[in-house]
């Protein structure tokens, strides 16, 4: 957008949203037609010059966040309002809030470990630039060589690296291999071992949860056998960093877990800040299992998921 056009867009937005001028009044002041004013206002929203936020007093997200932190023993929780309980919309909103949290919490000398997936891609897209010193970003788990769904493993690392002027470290190995010996051989490589060690030593971890459905990227990649898939479907409620767990957060299928390359779930629970960004109707059981396992100490989610998690915990306590 050229400078003259930008000046008009900003001025139209200021007159309309801050000074309550009508579009007709703005047209006279700017010596343009009314349809032109309408286009300028639309462009102001499209370019991010104007952001519209709706505050619903009936949705007390701060109270929900405090309840989540208290109920599940978290260091912190952030809850975002979503207009619809639909996966695509939920991911976008969670991405914005998680990005804001990351921007506010990251400091010089931090080492950030990140996983991959569509939710974390939304986080990356919403990061603001913050000049930090001696920050590194490292991939926590192996990737997927084939999937009909983009995992954004490379893009997420790149976006975090650019936002925080950080050094990026990738883990160029599969998430799961066929044989334990293959995993052991790969991990003996000094370059791969260095990245894995960085992931273990990261003081901040950022990840989401996947669910064990037929369209999950792990299943699509055909990294698991039919027998393993049966176990996953019957016992697992979710996966983090390609490691599957049950409703109590216990890792299932030790043999499959042993062939998985990347950070162990127990190592996530020891992080200074272990940030789980997830929500939506399909992921409630998976998020609950992750919290039961103690893998996250910070949760970023939506108001519907927050209420569902609190209700589920309440029902469990009543059974005891």
C-alpha positions as CSV (number, residue, x, y, z in Angstrom):
1,X,0.0,0.0,0.0
2,X,1.5,3.4,-1.0
3,X,1.9,6.1,1.6
4,X,-1.0,8.3,0.4
5,X,-3.4,5.4,0.4
6,X,-2.3,4.4,3.9
7,X,-2.9,7.9,5.2
8,X,-6.5,7.8,3.8
9,X,-7.1,4.4,5.3
10,X,-5.9,5.4,8.7
11,X,-7.8,8.7,8.7
12,X,-11.1,7.1,7.6
13,X,-10.7,4.5,10.4
14,X,-10.0,7.2,13.0
15,X,-12.9,9.3,11.9
16,X,-15.3,6.3,11.9
17,X,-14.2,4.2,14.9
18,X,-12.8,6.9,17.2
19,X,-14.7,10.0,16.4
20,X,-18.1,8.4,15.4
21,X,-18.4,10.1,12.1
22,X,-20.8,8.6,9.6
23,X,-19.5,7.3,6.3
24,X,-21.2,10.2,4.5
25,X,-19.5,12.7,6.8
26,X,-16.2,11.0,6.2
27,X,-16.7,11.1,2.4
28,X,-17.1,14.9,2.6
29,X,-14.1,15.4,4.8
30,X,-11.8,13.3,2.6
31,X,-13.4,14.4,-0.7
32,X,-14.2,10.9,-1.8
33,X,-17.4,9.0,-2.5
34,X,-19.2,7.0,0.2
35,X,-18.5,3.6,-1.5
36,X,-14.8,4.6,-1.3
37,X,-15.1,5.2,2.4
38,X,-16.6,1.8,2.8
39,X,-13.7,0.2,0.9
40,X,-11.2,2.2,3.0
41,X,-12.8,0.9,6.2
42,X,-12.8,-2.7,5.0
43,X,-9.1,-2.4,4.0
44,X,-8.4,-1.0,7.5
45,X,-9.7,-4.3,9.0
46,X,-8.0,-6.5,6.4
47,X,-4.6,-4.9,7.0
48,X,-4.9,-5.1,10.8
49,X,-5.0,-1.3,11.2
50,X,-8.4,-1.8,12.9
51,X,-9.1,-4.8,15.2
52,X,-12.6,-5.3,16.6
53,X,-12.9,-7.1,19.9
54,X,-16.2,-8.1,21.5
55,X,-16.2,-8.2,25.3
56,X,-19.0,-10.4,26.6
57,X,-19.4,-9.7,30.3
58,X,-21.2,-13.0,30.7
59,X,-18.0,-14.8,29.7
60,X,-15.6,-14.3,32.7
61,X,-12.5,-15.8,31.2
62,X,-10.2,-14.7,34.0
63,X,-12.3,-16.6,36.5
64,X,-12.2,-19.7,34.3
65,X,-8.4,-19.4,34.0
66,X,-8.0,-19.1,37.8
67,X,-10.3,-22.1,38.3
68,X,-8.3,-24.2,35.8
69,X,-5.0,-23.3,37.4
70,X,-6.3,-24.1,40.9
71,X,-8.1,-27.3,39.9
72,X,-5.3,-28.9,37.9
73,X,-2.4,-27.4,39.8
74,X,-1.1,-25.3,37.0
75,X,1.3,-22.3,37.2
76,X,-0.9,-20.4,34.8
77,X,-3.9,-20.7,32.5
78,X,-5.2,-18.5,29.7
79,X,-8.7,-18.8,28.3
80,X,-9.9,-17.2,25.1
81,X,-13.4,-16.6,23.9
82,X,-14.5,-18.4,20.7
83,X,-17.7,-17.5,19.0
84,X,-18.2,-21.1,17.8
85,X,-17.0,-24.4,19.2
86,X,-15.5,-25.4,15.9
87,X,-12.0,-26.7,15.5
88,X,-10.7,-24.2,12.8
89,X,-12.0,-21.2,14.8
90,X,-10.8,-22.5,18.1
91,X,-7.3,-23.1,16.8
92,X,-7.1,-19.5,15.4
93,X,-8.2,-18.0,18.7
94,X,-5.9,-20.2,20.8
95,X,-3.0,-19.4,18.5
96,X,-3.5,-15.6,19.2
97,X,-3.6,-16.0,22.9
98,X,-0.7,-18.5,23.1
99,X,1.4,-16.2,20.9
100,X,0.6,-13.2,23.2
101,X,1.6,-15.4,26.2
102,X,4.9,-16.4,24.5
103,X,5.7,-12.9,23.6
104,X,5.2,-11.7,27.1
105,X,7.0,-14.5,28.9
106,X,10.1,-15.1,26.7
107,X,13.4,-13.6,27.9
108,X,17.1,-13.5,27.0
109,X,18.9,-16.8,27.1
110,X,15.7,-18.9,26.9
111,X,15.8,-22.3,25.1
112,X,12.4,-23.1,23.6
113,X,11.4,-26.6,22.6
114,X,8.5,-26.9,20.2
115,X,6.4,-29.6,18.6
116,X,4.5,-29.3,15.3
117,X,0.9,-29.2,14.1
118,X,-1.9,-26.9,12.9
119,X,-2.5,-25.3,16.3
120,X,1.2,-24.4,16.8
121,X,1.2,-23.0,13.2
122,X,-1.5,-20.6,14.3
123,X,0.7,-19.6,17.3
124,X,3.6,-18.9,15.0
125,X,1.5,-16.8,12.6
126,X,0.5,-14.5,15.5
127,X,3.9,-13.9,17.1
128,X,5.1,-10.3,17.3
129,X,8.8,-9.5,16.8
130,X,10.7,-9.2,20.1
131,X,14.4,-8.5,20.1
132,X,16.0,-11.1,22.4
133,X,19.6,-12.2,23.0
134,X,21.0,-15.7,23.0
135,X,17.6,-17.5,22.4
136,X,17.4,-20.8,20.6
137,X,14.4,-22.8,19.3
138,X,14.6,-26.5,19.0
139,X,12.3,-29.2,17.5
140,X,11.1,-31.6,20.3
141,X,10.2,-34.6,18.2
142,X,10.7,-36.2,14.9
143,X,8.6,-35.3,11.9
144,X,6.3,-36.9,9.3
145,X,7.7,-37.8,5.9
146,X,4.2,-38.2,4.3
147,X,0.8,-36.8,5.4
148,X,-2.2,-35.4,3.6
149,X,-2.2,-32.8,6.4
150,X,0.6,-30.3,6.6
151,X,2.4,-30.6,10.0
152,X,4.2,-27.2,9.6
153,X,7.2,-28.6,11.5
154,X,9.7,-26.5,9.5
155,X,7.5,-23.4,9.3
156,X,6.8,-23.3,13.1
157,X,10.5,-23.4,14.0
158,X,11.2,-20.7,11.3
159,X,8.5,-18.4,12.6
160,X,9.7,-18.6,16.2
161,X,13.2,-18.0,15.0
162,X,12.3,-14.9,13.1
163,X,10.1,-13.5,15.8
164,X,12.6,-13.8,18.6
165,X,15.8,-13.5,16.5
166,X,16.6,-17.0,17.7
167,X,18.9,-19.7,16.4
168,X,16.8,-22.6,15.0
169,X,17.6,-26.3,15.4
170,X,15.7,-28.9,13.5
171,X,15.3,-32.7,14.1
172,X,15.5,-34.3,10.7
173,X,14.3,-37.8,11.7
174,X,11.0,-39.7,11.6
175,X,8.6,-39.4,14.5
176,X,8.5,-43.2,14.8
177,X,10.7,-45.9,13.2
178,X,10.1,-49.6,12.6
179,X,12.8,-51.0,14.8
180,X,14.4,-50.0,18.1
181,X,17.8,-50.6,16.6
182,X,17.1,-47.9,13.9
183,X,16.2,-45.4,16.6
184,X,19.4,-46.2,18.6
185,X,21.5,-45.9,15.5
186,X,20.0,-42.5,14.6
187,X,20.4,-41.2,18.1
188,X,24.1,-42.1,18.1
189,X,24.7,-39.5,15.4
190,X,26.3,-36.6,17.1
191,X,24.2,-33.9,15.3
192,X,20.9,-35.6,16.1
193,X,22.0,-36.3,19.7
194,X,22.8,-32.6,20.1
195,X,19.3,-31.6,19.0
196,X,17.7,-34.2,21.3
197,X,19.8,-33.0,24.2
198,X,18.8,-29.4,23.5
199,X,15.1,-30.5,23.6
200,X,15.6,-32.2,27.0
201,X,17.4,-29.1,28.4
202,X,14.9,-26.5,27.1
203,X,13.5,-24.5,29.9
204,X,10.3,-23.8,27.9
205,X,8.3,-26.3,25.9
206,X,5.4,-25.4,23.6
207,X,3.1,-28.2,22.3
208,X,-0.4,-29.3,21.5
209,X,-2.3,-32.6,21.6
210,X,-3.4,-34.9,18.8
211,X,-6.2,-37.4,18.9
212,X,-6.0,-41.0,17.8
213,X,-8.4,-40.9,14.9
214,X,-8.0,-42.4,11.4
215,X,-7.2,-39.0,10.0
216,X,-4.4,-38.2,12.4
217,X,-1.1,-37.5,10.8
218,X,0.6,-40.4,12.7
219,X,-1.9,-42.9,11.4
220,X,-1.8,-41.4,7.9
221,X,2.0,-41.7,7.8
222,X,1.6,-45.5,8.4
223,X,4.2,-45.4,11.2
224,X,2.2,-47.9,13.3
225,X,1.1,-51.5,12.5
226,X,-2.5,-52.7,12.5
227,X,-2.0,-54.3,15.9
228,X,-0.5,-51.1,17.3
229,X,-3.3,-49.1,15.8
230,X,-5.9,-51.4,17.5
231,X,-4.2,-50.7,20.8
232,X,-4.1,-47.0,20.2
233,X,-7.8,-46.8,19.3
234,X,-8.9,-48.9,22.3
235,X,-6.6,-47.4,25.0
236,X,-5.4,-44.0,23.9
237,X,-7.2,-40.6,24.3
238,X,-4.4,-38.5,22.8
239,X,-0.8,-38.0,21.8
240,X,1.9,-35.4,22.6
241,X,5.1,-35.3,20.6
242,X,3.9,-38.6,18.9
243,X,3.7,-40.4,22.3
244,X,0.2,-41.9,23.0
245,X,-1.4,-41.8,26.5
246,X,-4.6,-42.9,28.2
247,X,-7.2,-40.9,30.2
248,X,-4.9,-40.9,33.2
249,X,-2.0,-39.7,31.2
250,X,-0.1,-43.0,31.3
251,X,1.9,-43.8,28.2
252,X,0.4,-46.8,26.3
253,X,2.3,-49.5,24.3
254,X,5.8,-49.4,25.7
255,X,7.2,-51.0,22.5
256,X,5.8,-48.3,20.3
257,X,6.9,-45.6,22.7
258,X,10.4,-47.0,22.7
259,X,10.5,-46.6,18.9
260,X,9.4,-43.0,19.1
261,X,12.1,-40.3,18.6
262,X,11.9,-37.2,20.6
263,X,11.3,-35.9,24.1
264,X,9.8,-38.2,26.7
265,X,6.5,-37.0,28.2
266,X,8.0,-37.2,31.7
267,X,10.7,-34.7,30.6
268,X,7.9,-32.2,29.7
269,X,6.6,-32.3,33.2
270,X,10.0,-31.1,34.5
271,X,10.2,-28.0,32.4
272,X,10.2,-24.5,33.9
273,X,7.3,-23.7,31.6
274,X,5.5,-26.5,29.8
275,X,2.8,-24.8,27.6
276,X,-0.1,-26.8,26.2
277,X,-2.1,-24.9,23.6
278,X,-5.2,-26.9,22.7
279,X,-9.0,-26.8,22.6
280,X,-12.1,-27.8,20.7
281,X,-14.8,-30.4,21.1
282,X,-12.6,-33.3,19.8
283,X,-9.7,-32.7,22.2
284,X,-11.3,-32.5,25.6
285,X,-10.4,-36.1,26.6
286,X,-6.9,-35.7,25.3
287,X,-6.3,-32.4,27.1
288,X,-7.7,-33.9,30.3
289,X,-5.4,-36.9,30.0
290,X,-2.4,-34.6,29.5
291,X,-3.3,-32.6,32.6
292,X,-3.8,-35.8,34.6
293,X,-0.3,-36.9,33.5
294,X,1.2,-33.6,34.6
295,X,2.8,-32.9,31.3
296,X,1.8,-29.2,31.2
297,X,2.0,-26.5,33.8
298,X,0.5,-23.8,31.6
299,X,-2.7,-24.3,29.6
300,X,-4.0,-22.1,26.8
301,X,-7.6,-23.1,25.7
302,X,-11.1,-21.8,24.9
303,X,-14.0,-21.2,27.3
304,X,-16.0,-24.2,26.2
305,X,-13.1,-26.6,26.7
306,X,-12.2,-24.9,30.0
307,X,-15.8,-25.6,31.3
308,X,-15.8,-29.1,30.1
309,X,-12.5,-29.9,31.8
310,X,-13.7,-28.4,35.1
311,X,-16.9,-30.3,34.9
312,X,-15.1,-33.6,34.1
313,X,-12.8,-33.1,37.1
314,X,-15.8,-32.3,39.4
315,X,-17.6,-35.5,38.3
316,X,-14.4,-37.5,39.0
317,X,-14.1,-36.1,42.5
318,X,-17.7,-36.9,43.2
319,X,-17.1,-40.5,42.3
320,X,-14.2,-40.8,44.8
